[in-house]
Amino acid sequence: MSIRTESGAADTLRARLLRIIEYASAILLAGIMLLTVTDVVARYLFHNPIPASFELTEMAMQVMIYLGIAVAVATNDHIKVTLLDSLFVRLPRLERSVNRLSGVLIAVAFVFLGYTMTELARGKAGDLTSVLGWPVAPVAWAIAAAMFLSAILASWAVIRPAVAPVGDGDAA
C-alpha cells in the first residue's frame, strides 16, 4: 500500500475538479442538443416551437463555453502560436521560461476577466430574460466562476507543468 503525498492529493483533487467540469459541460451540451432537436421537431411537425428555446440555448451555451475554456487551459489543449518552435528545440530552457511566463500571464488575465465578470453579474442583479423572465445574474456568476477556475488551473499548470501536452495527437 502506497502513502499518498500532498502533491498526489492535489493532483487527485485537480483531476476530480476537471472531471466535474467536463461532465457539467457535457450535460449542458446534451441539453442544448436535445432542446434544439425537440424545438425543430415541434416547429416543423406540430407548428408549435418551444417559446424560449433560443433563450435557454443562449444561456447554456455561454456557461458551457467558459467551462470548456477552463478544461482547455488545464489540459494544455488550447491554441498555441508556434513561431518560436525551431528556437525552442535548441534552447529548451527558454521554452520552459516562455511557457511559465505565458502561464502566469494567462492566469492573471483570467483573474481580471473573472473580476470583471463579477462586476457585470452585480450589475445584472435585477435583469430578467425576455421570454421566461429568469434572472440573468446566475449565468454571469457561473461565467465568473469558470474564469476564476481557469485562473486556478492555469496557475496549477505553471506550478506543476505536465510532462507532455495532452491531446497533441502524436499517438500512433
N, C-alpha and C positions, 0 to 999 in steps of 0.2 A: 504494500500500500504506500502511495507517494504522499508526501506532505505538500499541500498547496501553498505556494508562496503568495505574497501580497500582489505581485505583478500577475500571477496566474489568476487570482481572484478578480483583479481589474480587467484582465483580458476576457474572462468569462462574463463579467458584467457588460463589457463593451459588446461582446458577441450577442448576448441576450437583448441588449438595447437595439442593436441593428436588426435582429430578427423581429422584434416587436414593430419597429418602424417599417420593415419590409412587409410584414403581414398587414399592417394598417394601410399601407399604400395599395397592396393587392386587393384588400377588401373594398377600398374606395374605387379602384379601377373596375372591379367586378360589378359594383353597384352602378357605376356610370354606364357600363355596357348594358346591363340588364335594364336600366331605366331607358336608355336610348332605343334598344330593341322594342321594348314594350310601348314606348311612345310612337315609334314608327308603325308598329302593327295596329295600335289603337287609332292612329291617324288615318291610315290607308284602308284598313278593313272595316272599321266601325265609324269612321268620320268623327272621332271623338278623342283628340290628342290629350295627353296629360298636361294640365294647365301650367304647372310650374316646373316642367322637366328641364327647361333651359336654365332656370334659376338654380335648381338643385345640382345640375351638372356643373355649372359655373363654380359654385361654392366647393363642391367635392374636388373638382379639378385643381383649384388653387391650392388646397391643402395637400393633395397628392403630389403636385409638382414640387413643392417645397420640402416635403418628406423625402422625395426622390433625390433632391439635391444633397440632403444630409447623408443618404446612403452612398451617393457617388463620391462625396468627399471622404467618407470613412473608408471606402474600398479602393481609393485611388483610381477610380474608374471615370474620372472627369476628362474633359478635353484638355490636351496639353499642346503647347507650341513646341515644336522640335527643331527650331532654328539652330540651337547650340549643341545638338546631339553629337556631332562629329568632334567638337571640342571636348565634350564630356567624356568621350571614350579615352582621350589622352589625359584628362585631368579629373579623375573620379572624386577627389576631394572638393573640387569646385562644384561638381554636380550635387554632392551632398549638401554643400553650403547653400546653393541656389534652391534646392528642394526645401531645406529648412526655412530659409528666408521667405520663400513663396508661401509655405505653410503658415508661417506667422502672419504674413500679410492677409492671407485668406481668412484666418481665424479672426483677426482684427476687423476685417470687412464684414464678416458675419455678425460680430458683436454690434457693430454700428448699425447694420441692417435690422437686427433684432430689436435694438433700442428704438430705431426709427419706427418700426412696425408696432411696438408697444405704444408709442405716442399716437400713431394712427388709430390703433384699437381704442385708446381712451377717447379719441375724438369721435369714434363711431358708436359710442355707448348707446345713444338713443336712436340710431338709424335702423330701419327695418327694410327687409326685402319688399319689392313692389307687389308680388303676387301672393306669396304665403304670409307676409307680414312677420317673418322671423327676424330676430336681431342679427345684424351684420358683424358685430364686435367679436363673437366667438370664432369666426373664421379668421379675423385679423389676429386674435390671440393665438390661434393654432399656428398661423404662419410665423408669428414672432417666436413661438416655442421651437418651431422647426429651425429657424435661423440660429437660435441660441444652441440647439443641439448640433447644428452644423459647425458652429464655432468650437464647441467642446470636442467634437470628433476631429476637426482639423488640428486642434491643439494636441490631441492624443496622437495624431499621425506625426507631429513634429517631435513629440517626446519619445514615442516608440514607433519609428518608421518600419514599414513592412519590409521583409527581406526581398520580396519580388512583388511587383504590382499585380493585383488581382484583376483578371478579365482582359489581359492583353491579347489573348487569343494565340499565344505562342505554343500551346499544347499541340502535339502531333496527332 
